[in-house]
Amino acid sequence: MKSPFVSDLRPNQMIETTFLVQSKEIRQKKGGELYLSLMLADRTGELDSKMWDNVADVLNEFERDDFVKVKGIIQVFHNKPQLTIHKVRRIAESEIEISDYFPASKRDPAEMWAELRATVAGMKNPHLQGLLLAVVDDEEIARRYRRAPAAKQIHHAFLGGLLEHVLSVLTMAKAAAAHYVNIDYDLLITGCVLHDIGKIYELNYERGFSYSNEGQLIGHISIAMRMVGDKLRDLPNFPPLLRTLVEHMILSHHGQLEYGSPKLPQFPEALLLHYLDDMDSKMECMRALIANDRQLDGAFTTFHPAMERAALKKDRYLNPIVAAPVADAVAKPAPLAANQPARPVPPPASSLMAEKLMLAGIRPKQAN
């Protein structure tokens, strides 16, 4: 097993371990020399990494989605760990255990699939049940459905994430349908199972997560519509009016035109599906934001563009860590490589406070 993982890393730690290359950029120092900016990853998270020296020796040795072995030191930059790489080389997939590099659901895929099948088996509407059976009995769809993430980055961005998300929405749907007596439970279930099914083709997830060409060109909503149309061709007795309701739920599940839905939800099951889907994705997004945040100090995560906010780390807020003495808490910075961009040093807290008081028109008291 790989060791250490990203989640185990600490400032000033010398490491020699393996990672998946999530991104690779060749950049230029002020003096014109090249350096590498990499995002390395394993199943526990991502690590911003830089290689400042001897870049020409490894420039073409590896690419994105390759596995590499690196040697370097963990430093702190902008309150986050950053790896300064001293050596790096590409390694073969045969040298690693691939499950160490891709985040995955903590639940067993076979167990989750059995839960989904049991939900479909309990449906009462024969037409809707027949449609879902046609989907889950398709071997290629089933294989992809069990493995696909629900998103590239935003929520449930791990192997098995789509299935975990759908089961979570189904659990809430059961409770909501019991509460709102006008809801057609089987219709709601159908929307839950099918709303994101296009993601099994929208995303690549064999080596890292990215959008497929099909995903880039038409997106998961259009792909889902096509998949459902393909299955309905083999169900000639499926009621046309019911088909329109199913299609509308897929088309409207993002809830807003600006969020990619061609239509707004226009009947109760469609509206309920949107809110359940949206709530589950946002709750998982916030959970992951807090769990994966790499900020070393403070009770808040970094700002999350999709959530449009930072999140409070409640445990750290309620149980603040007592700061160590300055001499121990501040790591001695590593020497900069030639022409390496200098990192700005923040002014002392006392200087910042004095500046704020002056801007507010308050003259600080002089010491006696």
C-alpha positions in Angstrom: 0.0 0.0 0.0 1.1 3.5 -0.8 2.5 5.6 2.1 2.2 8.4 3.1 -1.2 9.5 1.7 -2.0 13.2 1.1 -4.0 13.3 4.2 -1.0 12.2 6.3 1.4 14.9 5.1 2.7 17.5 7.5 4.8 20.7 7.1 8.6 20.2 6.9 8.1 16.5 6.1 10.5 14.9 3.6 8.6 12.4 1.5 9.3 9.8 -1.2 6.1 8.4 -2.4 3.8 8.0 -5.5 0.9 10.0 -6.9 -1.4 10.4 -9.8 -0.7 13.4 -11.9 -4.0 15.3 -12.1 -2.6 18.3 -13.9 0.7 19.5 -15.4 1.7 23.0 -16.4 5.0 24.2 -17.7 5.5 27.8 -16.4 8.3 30.4 -16.7 10.2 32.1 -13.9 10.9 35.8 -14.1 14.4 35.0 -15.4 13.0 32.9 -18.2 13.8 29.5 -16.8 11.1 26.9 -16.8 9.4 25.3 -13.7 6.7 22.6 -13.3 3.4 23.3 -11.6 1.6 20.0 -10.8 -1.5 18.9 -9.0 -0.7 15.5 -7.6 -3.4 13.3 -6.0 -4.3 10.0 -4.3 -7.5 8.7 -2.9 -7.4 11.0 0.1 -6.9 14.4 -1.7 -4.9 16.7 -3.9 -1.5 18.3 -3.3 -0.2 21.5 -5.0 3.3 20.8 -6.1 6.2 22.7 -7.7 9.5 21.6 -9.3 11.9 24.5 -9.5 15.2 23.0 -10.6 16.4 20.4 -13.2 13.1 20.7 -15.0 14.6 20.1 -18.4 15.6 16.6 -17.3 12.0 15.5 -16.7 9.9 17.8 -18.8 8.7 15.1 -21.2 9.1 12.1 -19.0 5.4 12.1 -17.8 2.0 13.6 -18.6 -1.3 14.1 -17.0 -3.0 10.9 -15.8 0.4 9.2 -15.4 1.6 7.7 -12.1 4.9 9.2 -10.7 7.2 8.7 -7.8 8.4 11.9 -6.2 10.9 12.9 -3.6 10.6 16.3 -2.0 9.7 18.4 1.1 6.3 19.6 2.3 6.2 23.3 2.9 3.5 25.9 3.6 2.4 28.5 1.1 -0.7 30.6 1.6 -1.7 28.6 4.7 -1.7 25.3 2.7 0.7 22.5 2.2 2.8 22.6 -1.0 5.3 20.0 -2.2 8.6 21.2 -3.5 9.8 18.4 -5.7 13.5 17.4 -5.9 13.1 14.3 -8.0 10.3 12.8 -10.1 10.0 9.8 -12.4 7.2 8.1 -14.2 6.2 4.6 -12.9 4.2 1.8 -14.5 0.7 1.0 -13.4 2.0 -2.5 -12.5 4.1 -0.9 -9.7 1.1 0.5 -7.8 -2.2 -0.5 -6.3 -4.6 1.5 -8.4 -7.3 1.8 -5.7 -4.8 3.9 -3.7 -5.2 6.8 -6.2 -8.9 7.2 -6.8 -11.4 8.3 -4.2 -14.3 5.9 -3.9 -17.5 5.5 -2.0 -17.1 3.9 1.4 -20.1 1.7 0.5 -19.8 -1.5 -1.4 -20.9 -1.0 -5.0 -22.6 -4.4 -5.1 -24.6 -3.7 -1.9 -25.7 -0.3 -3.3 -26.7 -1.8 -6.6 -28.8 -4.5 -4.8 -30.5 -1.6 -2.9 -31.4 0.1 -6.1 -32.7 -3.1 -7.7 -34.9 -3.7 -4.6 -36.4 -0.3 -4.9 -37.3 -0.9 -8.5 -38.7 -4.3 -7.7 -41.1 -2.7 -5.2 -42.7 -0.4 -7.7 -46.4 -0.7 -8.5 -46.7 1.0 -11.9 -45.9 -1.6 -14.5 -44.9 0.9 -17.2 -42.5 2.8 -15.0 -41.1 -0.3 -13.5 -40.6 -1.8 -17.0 -38.7 1.3 -18.1 -36.4 1.1 -15.1 -35.8 -2.6 -15.4 -34.8 -2.1 -19.0 -32.2 0.4 -17.8 -30.8 -1.6 -14.8 -30.8 -4.9 -16.7 -28.6 -3.4 -19.4 -25.1 -4.8 -18.6 -23.1 -1.9 -19.9 -25.4 0.7 -18.2 -25.2 -1.3 -14.9 -21.4 -1.6 -15.0 -21.0 2.1 -15.6 -23.7 3.1 -13.1 -22.0 1.2 -10.3 -18.6 2.9 -11.0 -19.4 6.5 -12.2 -18.9 9.6 -10.1 -21.8 12.0 -9.8 -19.6 15.0 -10.9 -16.0 15.8 -11.9 -15.5 18.0 -8.9 -18.6 19.5 -7.3 -20.3 16.7 -5.4 -20.0 13.0 -5.0 -16.8 13.2 -7.1 -15.6 9.7 -6.4 -16.0 6.3 -7.8 -19.5 5.0 -7.0 -20.6 8.6 -6.3 -23.5 8.6 -8.8 -25.1 5.5 -7.3 -24.5 6.8 -3.7 -26.1 10.1 -4.7 -29.1 8.4 -6.3 -29.7 6.2 -3.3 -29.6 9.2 -1.0 -32.1 11.0 -3.1 -34.3 7.9 -3.2 -34.2 7.7 0.6 -35.4 11.3 1.0 -38.0 10.7 -1.8 -39.6 7.9 0.2 -40.0 10.2 3.2 -41.2 13.2 1.2 -43.7 11.1 -0.7 -45.1 9.9 2.6 -45.4 13.4 3.8 -46.9 15.0 0.6 -49.9 12.7 -0.1 -50.5 14.1 -3.7 -47.1 12.7 -4.9 -47.0 9.8 -7.3 -44.2 7.8 -5.6 -43.4 5.6 -8.6 -43.1 8.6 -10.9 -40.8 10.3 -8.3 -38.7 7.1 -8.1 -38.4 7.0 -11.8 -37.1 10.6 -11.9 -34.6 9.9 -9.1 -33.1 6.9 -10.9 -33.0 8.5 -14.4 -32.2 12.2 -13.8 -28.4 11.9 -13.8 -28.0 8.7 -15.8 -26.4 10.5 -18.6 -23.4 11.1 -16.4 -22.3 7.5 -17.0 -21.2 8.7 -20.5 -20.7 12.4 -19.8 -17.7 11.8 -17.6 -14.4 9.8 -18.0 -13.5 8.0 -14.9 -11.0 5.2 -15.9 -7.9 7.4 -15.1 -8.8 10.6 -13.3 -12.1 12.4 -13.7 -12.7 14.6 -16.8 -15.5 15.3 -19.3 -15.8 13.0 -22.3 -16.1 14.5 -25.8 -19.8 13.6 -25.7 -20.1 15.2 -22.3 -18.5 18.4 -23.5 -20.7 18.5 -26.6 -24.1 17.7 -25.4 -24.1 17.2 -21.6 -25.7 14.6 -19.3 -29.3 15.9 -19.7 -29.3 15.4 -23.5 -27.5 12.0 -23.1 -30.2 10.9 -20.6 -33.0 11.8 -22.9 -31.4 9.8 -25.7 -30.9 6.8 -23.4 -34.5 6.8 -22.2 -35.7 7.2 -25.8 -33.6 4.1 -26.8 -35.2 2.0 -24.1 -38.7 3.2 -24.8 -38.5 2.0 -28.4 -38.6 -1.5 -27.0 -41.6 -0.6 -24.9 -44.3 0.1 -27.5 -47.1 0.0 -24.9 -45.6 2.7 -22.7 -48.2 5.5 -22.4 -47.2 8.6 -24.4 -48.5 11.1 -21.8 -46.5 9.3 -19.1 -43.4 9.4 -21.3 -43.7 13.1 -21.5 -43.8 13.4 -17.7 -40.6 11.3 -17.3 -38.9 13.3 -20.0 -39.9 16.6 -18.3 -38.4 15.4 -15.0 -35.1 14.8 -16.7 -35.1 18.1 -18.5 -36.1 20.2 -15.5 -34.2 18.6 -12.6 -31.6 21.4 -12.4 -34.5 23.7 -11.5 -33.4 26.9 -13.2 -32.8 27.8 -16.9 -29.5 29.4 -15.9 -28.4 26.1 -14.3 -28.8 24.2 -17.5 -32.4 23.0 -17.3 -34.2 23.6 -20.6 -37.5 23.7 -18.7 -38.6 24.7 -15.2 -40.2 22.0 -13.1 -44.0 22.3 -13.8 -45.6 19.6 -11.7 -45.1 18.4 -8.0 -42.9 15.4 -8.7 -40.6 17.3 -10.9 -40.3 20.2 -8.4 -39.7 17.8 -5.5 -37.1 15.9 -7.5 -35.2 19.1 -8.2 -35.1 20.1 -4.5 -34.1 16.7 -3.3 -31.4 16.5 -5.9 -30.2 20.0 -5.1 -30.2 19.4 -1.3 -28.3 16.2 -1.5 -25.6 17.6 -3.9 -25.1 20.7 -1.7 -24.9 18.7 1.6 -22.3 16.4 0.1 -20.5 19.4 -1.4 -20.2 21.1 2.0 -19.2 17.8 3.7 -16.4 17.3 1.2 -15.3 20.9 1.3 -14.8 20.7 5.1 -13.3 17.2 5.1 -10.8 17.9 2.3 -9.8 21.5 3.1 -6.1 21.8 3.4 -6.0 25.2 5.3 -3.6 24.7 8.3 -5.0 27.5 10.4 -8.4 29.0 11.0 -11.9 27.7 11.5 -13.0 28.4 7.9 -12.2 26.6 4.6 -11.1 28.3 1.5 -13.8 30.0 -0.6 -15.7 27.5 -2.8 -16.8 29.1 -6.1 -19.7 26.7 -6.7 -21.1 27.1 -3.2 -20.3 30.8 -3.3 -19.0 30.7 0.3 -16.4 29.4 2.7 -17.6 26.7 5.2 -17.1 26.7 8.9 -15.1 23.8 10.3 -17.4 23.4 13.3 -15.1 21.0 15.3 -12.2 23.4 15.0 -14.5 26.4 15.8 -15.8 24.7 19.0 -12.4 23.3 20.0 -9.8 25.8 18.9 -6.2 24.6 18.7 -4.0 26.5 21.1 -1.2 28.2 19.1 2.3 26.9 19.7 5.1 29.4 20.7 6.2 31.5 17.7 9.6 29.9 17.6 8.1 26.5 17.2 5.1 27.4 15.1 6.9 29.2 12.3 8.9 26.8 10.1 12.2 28.0 8.7 11.6 28.7 5.0 13.5 26.7 2.5 16.0 28.6 0.4 14.6 29.8 -2.9 15.9 28.4 -6.1 17.6 30.8 -8.5 15.0 33.0 -10.1 12.2 31.3 -8.2 9.3 33.8 -7.7 9.6 35.3 -4.2 6.8 34.6 -1.8 5.3 37.7 -0.1 5.8 38.0 3.6 2.7 39.4 5.4 3.3 42.3 7.8 3.1 41.7 11.5 -0.3 41.7 13.1 0.5 44.8 15.1 1.3 46.8 11.9 -2.0 45.7 10.3 -3.9 46.8 13.4 -2.2 50.2 13.4 -3.0 50.7 9.7 -6.6 49.8 10.2 -6.9 52.3 13.1 -5.3 55.1 11.1 -7.7 54.4 8.2 -10.6 54.7 10.6 -9.3 58.0 11.9 -8.3 56.7 15.3 -4.8 57.6 16.5 -3.3 54.7 18.5 -2.2 55.6 22.1 1.5 56.0 22.6 3.2 53.9 25.3 4.3 55.8 28.4 
